[in-house]
Amino acid sequence: MAESEAEKMASLDIQQKEEENKEDFVDPWNVASASETGIDYDKLIVRFGSTPIDAELLKRMEEITGKPVHPFLRRGIFFSHREMHRILTLYEQKKPFYLYTGRGPSSEAMHMGHLVPFLFTKWLQETFNVPLVIQMTDDEKYLWKDLSMKEVERVTFENVKDIISLGFDPEKTFIFSDTNYIGSSPAFCKQILEIQKHVTFNQVKGIFGFGESDNIGKIAFPAIQAAPSFSTSFPQIFNDKRDVPCLIPCAIDQDPYFRMTRDVAPRINLPKPALIHSVFFPALQGRSTKMSASDPNSSIFLTDTKNQIKNKINKYAFSGGQATVEEHREKGGNCDVDVSFQYLCFLLEDDEKLEQIRKDYTSGELLTGHLKKELIVLLQNMIGEIQERRKNVTDETAKLFMTPRKLNFNF
């Protein structure tokens, strides 16, 4: 029997509601959006229980530092926080705090998505003049990936050089790998044990979804990522002080680790870390997922040549333009889904130029090919500069950053 018009409409309504009810999936290892426009970050704020970054916070930050906020803040790329006002109050009172961020080294070269927290962290360090610790979770990658320990150690060292090439100050920055630092630092080891003792298996199972077939190293790992949140893990930097608070810039998918950390902190009589969260740098194929180091065509890597950058953007960058030039001139492009425009939102510092590009592309005056060319030139210059600095990062330089030592700060 033929379906009636009313039945067709009812079926379409059901499909639409099902689409609307689809949830984005975000955990520390996987990100998938239910929509081509990307993750619904407003929903994620509600689900995670964080606080949106608003105009009041940005205004206070500018007043306290005497500097304009980073473009990542102005454009909502860092969009959520936990107790950022507390950190600003500490700065006003000239009381110490430090920064902590990290990298899970699973590929020899870092991609643009990996750079976002580090570029912002560098700005925070320079703006607030505070020490920074960077954790290389080589143990995590060994536990989760099909990689040998030797290979993990090799890519960790290469990634450390990539991070250094962004221009961090060796007098203010300590970079460490878990497999090395745990064995050489009794204080770090003791801090991990204290956290492990106060977090149950049921808690980590509930937070991270561990199953019975997961290896026990995965179950123990969250305490290791939590430990750098506490100054007790770095007695050489903080002179054995227990009360130096921490600010963690990270992508929002890492928040579950630090919800656990903030929950356990009062039980071990240590200050809760504050956090500031970024959105995901989208894959070239679209905003429904983040970049993957295992798929070279989803990402722009720091090792890509000018020609590779050009070819990847032209071939793989998802377009918000129309099918023909005539149609594009008539209807305009969709900046909400166009990957090239989204990348410019991250990387183009000039607000006025970015807004003009948005208007021209939306109106149809600017064609997709010209938009991609704008991005290609920017990426070629930016990555070219990083590659030049990377050539000067020697093994000895990397070892200096990774040597436990007193940083150039007075507390």
C-alpha positions as CSV (number, residue, x, y, z in Angstrom):
1,M,0.0,0.0,0.0
2,A,1.3,3.4,-0.9
3,E,2.5,5.6,2.0
4,S,0.2,8.6,2.6
5,E,1.5,12.1,2.6
6,A,0.7,12.4,6.3
7,E,2.7,9.2,7.0
8,K,5.6,10.5,4.9
9,M,5.6,13.8,6.9
10,A,5.4,11.9,10.2
11,S,8.3,9.7,9.1
12,L,10.4,12.8,8.2
13,D,9.6,14.3,11.6
14,I,10.8,11.2,13.3
15,Q,14.0,11.2,11.3
16,Q,14.6,14.9,12.1
17,K,14.1,14.3,15.8
18,E,16.4,11.3,15.7
19,E,19.1,13.5,14.0
20,E,18.6,16.3,16.6
21,N,18.9,13.8,19.5
22,K,22.1,12.3,18.2
23,E,24.9,13.0,20.7
24,D,28.5,14.0,19.9
25,F,31.0,11.5,21.2
26,V,34.0,12.9,23.1
27,D,36.5,11.0,25.3
28,P,40.3,11.4,25.7
29,W,41.0,9.1,22.7
30,N,38.0,9.5,20.3
31,V,36.0,12.4,19.0
32,A,33.0,12.2,16.6
33,S,30.3,14.7,15.9
34,A,26.7,14.0,15.0
35,S,26.7,17.1,12.7
36,E,28.8,18.3,9.8
37,T,29.1,21.6,11.6
38,G,31.1,19.9,14.3
39,I,30.9,19.3,18.0
40,D,28.1,21.2,19.9
41,Y,30.4,22.8,22.5
42,D,27.5,24.4,24.4
43,K,26.1,20.9,25.1
44,L,29.6,19.7,26.0
45,I,29.9,22.5,28.6
46,V,26.7,21.3,30.2
47,R,27.6,17.7,30.0
48,F,31.1,18.2,31.5
49,G,30.0,20.9,34.0
50,S,32.5,23.5,33.0
51,T,32.0,27.3,32.7
52,P,31.8,29.2,29.4
53,I,34.4,31.9,28.8
54,D,32.5,35.1,28.6
55,A,33.1,38.8,27.9
56,E,33.6,39.5,31.6
57,L,36.4,37.0,32.0
58,L,38.1,38.4,28.8
59,K,37.8,42.0,30.0
60,R,39.2,41.1,33.4
61,M,42.2,39.3,31.8
62,E,43.0,42.3,29.7
63,E,42.7,44.7,32.6
64,I,45.0,42.6,34.8
65,T,47.6,41.8,32.2
66,G,47.5,45.2,30.4
67,K,47.5,43.2,27.1
68,P,44.9,42.3,24.5
69,V,43.7,38.7,24.9
70,H,45.0,36.0,22.5
71,P,43.0,35.6,19.2
72,F,42.1,32.1,20.4
73,L,40.2,33.7,23.3
74,R,38.6,36.5,21.2
75,R,37.3,33.9,18.7
76,G,36.1,31.3,21.1
77,I,38.7,28.7,20.3
78,F,39.4,28.5,24.0
79,F,35.8,28.5,25.1
80,S,35.4,26.9,28.5
81,H,37.2,27.0,31.9
82,R,37.3,25.8,35.5
83,E,38.2,28.5,38.0
84,M,40.1,30.8,35.7
85,H,39.0,33.7,37.9
86,R,40.9,32.1,40.8
87,I,44.1,32.1,38.7
88,L,43.6,35.8,37.8
89,T,43.1,36.6,41.5
90,L,46.4,34.9,42.3
91,Y,48.1,37.0,39.6
92,E,46.6,40.2,41.0
93,Q,47.9,39.3,44.4
94,K,51.3,38.4,43.0
95,K,51.0,34.9,44.3
96,P,52.5,32.0,42.3
97,F,50.9,29.5,40.0
98,Y,52.3,27.4,37.1
99,L,51.2,26.0,33.8
100,Y,50.9,22.3,32.9
101,T,50.1,20.9,29.5
102,G,51.2,17.7,27.6
103,R,51.5,15.7,24.5
104,G,50.8,12.0,23.8
105,P,53.6,11.1,21.3
106,S,52.3,8.5,18.9
107,S,53.8,9.9,15.6
108,E,57.2,11.2,14.6
109,A,55.8,14.6,13.5
110,M,53.2,16.7,15.2
111,H,50.3,18.2,13.2
112,M,48.5,21.5,13.4
113,G,45.9,20.2,15.9
114,H,48.7,19.4,18.3
115,L,50.0,22.9,18.1
116,V,46.9,24.7,19.4
117,P,47.4,24.1,23.1
118,F,51.1,24.8,22.9
119,L,50.8,28.1,21.0
120,F,48.3,29.2,23.6
121,T,50.4,27.9,26.5
122,K,53.4,29.9,25.2
123,W,51.3,33.0,25.2
124,L,50.1,32.3,28.7
125,Q,53.6,31.8,29.9
126,E,54.9,35.0,28.4
127,T,51.9,37.0,29.6
128,F,51.9,35.8,33.2
129,N,55.6,35.1,33.5
130,V,55.2,31.7,35.1
131,P,56.9,28.3,35.0
132,L,55.6,25.6,32.7
133,V,55.8,21.8,32.9
134,I,55.1,19.7,29.8
135,Q,54.3,16.0,30.2
136,M,55.1,13.6,27.4
137,T,52.8,10.6,28.0
138,D,55.0,8.0,26.3
139,D,53.6,5.4,28.7
140,E,50.1,6.1,27.6
141,K,50.9,5.7,24.0
142,Y,52.7,2.4,24.7
143,L,49.6,1.1,26.6
144,W,47.1,2.2,24.0
145,K,48.9,1.9,20.7
146,D,50.6,-1.0,18.9
147,L,54.0,0.5,19.3
148,S,57.2,-0.8,20.8
149,M,58.8,0.9,23.7
150,K,61.8,1.7,21.6
151,E,59.6,3.4,18.9
152,V,57.7,5.4,21.6
153,E,60.9,6.6,23.1
154,R,62.2,7.7,19.6
155,V,59.0,9.6,18.6
156,T,58.9,11.2,22.1
157,F,62.3,12.7,21.6
158,E,61.4,14.0,18.1
159,N,58.1,15.5,19.5
160,V,60.1,17.3,22.3
161,K,62.2,19.0,19.6
162,D,59.0,20.0,17.7
163,I,57.7,21.6,20.9
164,I,61.0,23.4,21.6
165,S,60.9,24.8,18.1
166,L,57.8,26.8,19.0
167,G,60.1,29.0,21.1
168,F,59.6,28.1,24.7
169,D,62.1,29.6,27.2
170,P,64.5,26.9,28.6
171,E,64.8,28.9,31.8
172,K,61.1,28.6,32.5
173,T,60.2,25.3,30.9
174,F,60.6,21.7,32.0
175,I,59.7,18.9,29.6
176,F,59.6,15.4,30.9
177,S,58.6,11.9,29.6
178,D,56.7,9.7,32.1
179,T,58.9,6.6,31.5
180,N,62.0,8.6,32.4
181,Y,60.8,10.9,35.1
182,I,58.8,8.4,37.2
183,G,62.0,6.3,37.6
184,S,64.2,9.3,38.5
185,S,61.9,11.3,40.8
186,P,60.7,9.8,44.1
187,A,58.5,12.8,44.6
188,F,56.6,12.2,41.4
189,C,56.3,8.5,42.1
190,K,54.9,9.2,45.6
191,Q,52.4,11.7,44.2
192,I,51.2,9.1,41.7
193,L,50.8,6.5,44.5
194,E,48.9,9.0,46.7
195,I,46.4,9.6,43.9
196,Q,46.1,5.9,43.0
197,K,45.2,5.2,46.7
198,H,42.4,7.7,46.7
199,V,40.7,6.8,43.4
200,T,38.7,3.6,43.1
201,F,38.5,1.3,40.1
202,N,34.7,2.0,39.9
203,Q,35.5,5.8,39.6
204,V,38.0,5.4,36.7
205,K,35.7,2.8,35.1
206,G,32.8,5.3,35.3
207,I,34.9,8.2,34.0
208,F,36.9,6.5,31.2
209,G,34.7,3.5,30.4
210,F,37.4,0.9,31.0
211,G,36.3,-2.7,30.5
212,E,37.4,-6.1,31.8
213,S,39.6,-6.7,28.7
214,D,41.6,-3.5,29.1
215,N,45.1,-4.0,30.4
216,I,45.8,-2.9,34.0
217,G,48.3,-0.2,32.8
218,K,45.4,1.8,31.3
219,I,43.5,1.6,34.6
220,A,46.6,3.0,36.5
221,F,47.4,5.6,33.9
222,P,44.9,8.4,34.9
223,A,46.8,9.0,38.1
224,I,50.0,9.6,36.2
225,Q,48.4,12.3,34.0
226,A,46.9,13.8,37.2
227,A,50.1,14.0,39.1
228,P,51.7,17.0,37.3
229,S,48.7,19.0,38.5
230,F,50.3,19.3,41.9
231,S,53.5,21.2,42.7
232,T,54.6,18.3,45.0
233,S,55.5,16.4,41.8
234,F,58.3,19.0,41.1
235,P,60.3,19.7,44.3
236,Q,63.2,21.0,42.2
237,I,61.0,23.7,40.8
238,F,58.8,24.7,43.7
239,N,61.2,24.1,46.7
240,D,58.9,21.4,48.1
241,K,55.9,23.8,48.3
242,R,52.6,21.9,48.4
243,D,50.3,24.8,47.7
244,V,51.3,26.2,44.3
245,P,48.2,26.0,42.1
246,C,48.2,24.9,38.5
247,L,46.5,26.1,35.3
248,I,46.1,23.5,32.6
249,P,45.4,24.6,29.0
250,C,44.2,21.6,27.0
251,A,41.7,20.4,24.4
252,I,38.3,19.6,25.9
253,D,38.7,15.9,25.3
254,Q,41.3,15.8,28.1
255,D,38.9,17.2,30.7
256,P,37.9,13.8,32.1
257,Y,41.4,13.3,33.5
258,F,41.2,16.6,35.4
259,R,37.6,16.1,36.6
260,M,39.0,13.1,38.4
261,T,42.0,15.2,39.5
262,R,39.9,18.0,40.9
263,D,37.7,15.4,42.7
264,V,40.7,13.7,44.4
265,A,42.6,16.9,45.3
266,P,40.7,17.7,48.5
267,R,41.2,14.2,49.7
268,I,44.9,14.5,49.5
269,N,44.9,18.1,50.8
270,L,46.2,19.7,47.6
271,P,44.8,22.6,45.5
272,K,42.5,21.8,42.7
273,P,44.0,22.5,39.2
274,A,42.2,25.2,37.1
275,L,41.6,24.5,33.4
276,I,41.0,26.3,30.2
277,H,39.7,24.3,27.3
278,S,40.0,24.6,23.5
279,V,37.8,23.3,20.7
280,F,39.2,20.7,18.3
281,F,41.2,21.7,15.3
282,P,39.1,20.0,12.5
283,A,40.4,17.3,10.1
284,L,40.8,18.4,6.5
285,Q,37.7,16.3,5.7
286,G,35.4,18.4,7.9
287,R,34.5,19.4,11.4
288,S,32.8,16.1,12.4
289,T,36.1,14.8,13.8
290,K,39.5,16.0,14.9
291,M,42.8,15.4,13.1
292,S,44.4,12.0,13.4
293,A,48.2,11.4,13.3
294,S,47.5,8.0,11.9
295,D,45.9,9.5,8.7
296,P,48.4,11.7,6.9
297,N,45.7,13.1,4.7
298,S,43.5,14.3,7.6
299,S,46.2,16.7,8.8
300,I,48.9,19.2,8.0
301,F,52.1,18.1,9.7
302,L,55.1,20.1,10.8
303,T,57.2,18.1,8.4
304,D,55.1,18.7,5.3
305,T,56.8,20.5,2.4
306,K,55.3,23.6,0.7
307,N,54.1,21.4,-2.1
308,Q,52.5,18.8,0.3
309,I,50.7,21.6,2.1
310,K,49.3,23.0,-1.2
311,N,48.2,19.6,-2.5
312,K,46.5,18.6,0.8
313,I,44.6,21.8,1.1
314,N,43.5,21.8,-2.6
315,K,42.6,18.1,-2.6
316,Y,41.3,17.3,0.9
317,A,40.1,20.5,2.6
318,F,36.3,20.3,2.8
319,S,34.7,23.1,1.0
320,G,31.6,25.2,2.0
321,G,31.4,26.5,-1.6
322,Q,28.8,25.7,-4.2
323,A,29.1,23.2,-7.1
324,T,29.7,25.8,-9.8
325,V,31.2,29.3,-10.0
326,E,27.8,30.7,-11.1
327,E,26.0,29.1,-8.2
328,H,28.7,30.2,-5.7
329,R,28.4,33.8,-7.0
330,E,24.6,33.6,-6.5
331,K,24.4,31.7,-3.1
332,G,27.8,32.3,-1.5
333,G,29.8,29.9,0.6
334,N,29.2,28.4,4.0
335,C,31.9,29.4,6.5
336,D,30.5,27.2,9.2
337,V,31.5,24.0,7.3
338,D,34.4,25.3,5.1
339,V,37.6,23.9,6.5
340,S,39.9,26.5,4.9
341,F,37.9,29.3,6.6
342,Q,37.9,27.3,9.9
343,Y,41.7,27.0,9.7
344,L,42.0,30.7,9.1
345,C,40.0,31.3,12.3
346,F,42.7,29.5,14.2
347,L,45.8,30.9,12.4
348,L,45.1,34.3,10.9
349,E,45.9,36.9,13.5
350,D,44.4,39.9,11.8
351,D,40.7,40.1,12.9
352,E,39.7,42.7,10.3
353,K,41.1,40.6,7.4
354,L,39.4,37.5,8.8
355,E,36.1,39.3,8.9
356,Q,36.5,40.6,5.4
357,I,37.2,37.1,4.1
358,R,34.1,35.8,5.9
359,K,31.9,38.5,4.3
360,D,33.4,38.0,0.8
361,Y,33.1,34.2,1.0
362,T,29.6,34.3,2.4
363,S,28.5,36.8,-0.3
364,G,30.0,34.7,-3.1
365,E,32.5,37.4,-4.1
366,L,35.4,35.2,-2.9
367,L,35.7,31.8,-4.6
368,T,36.8,28.6,-2.8
369,G,40.0,28.4,-4.8
370,H,41.1,31.9,-3.7
371,L,40.1,31.1,-0.1
372,K,42.3,28.0,-0.2
373,K,45.2,29.9,-1.7
374,E,45.0,32.4,1.3
375,L,45.3,29.5,3.7
376,I,48.0,27.7,1.7
377,V,50.3,30.8,1.8
378,L,49.7,31.3,5.5
379,L,50.5,27.6,6.4
380,Q,53.5,27.5,4.1
381,N,55.0,30.5,5.9
382,M,54.1,29.4,9.4
383,I,55.3,25.9,9.1
384,G,58.4,27.0,7.1
385,E,59.4,29.2,10.1
386,I,58.9,26.4,12.5
387,Q,61.0,24.0,10.3
388,E,63.8,26.6,10.2
389,R,63.8,26.8,14.0
390,R,63.6,23.1,14.3
391,K,66.9,22.7,12.4
392,N,68.6,24.5,15.3
393,V,67.1,22.2,18.0
394,T,69.9,19.8,18.8
395,D,69.8,16.7,20.9
396,E,71.7,18.6,23.6
397,T,69.0,21.3,23.6
398,A,66.3,18.8,24.0
399,K,68.2,17.1,26.9
400,L,68.5,20.5,28.6
401,F,64.8,21.0,28.6
402,M,64.3,17.5,29.9
403,T,66.8,17.8,32.8
404,P,65.1,18.2,36.2
405,R,66.3,21.5,37.5
406,K,65.5,24.8,39.3
407,L,63.7,27.1,36.9
408,N,64.4,30.8,36.8
409,F,61.6,31.9,39.2
410,N,61.5,33.1,42.8
411,F,58.7,31.9,45.0
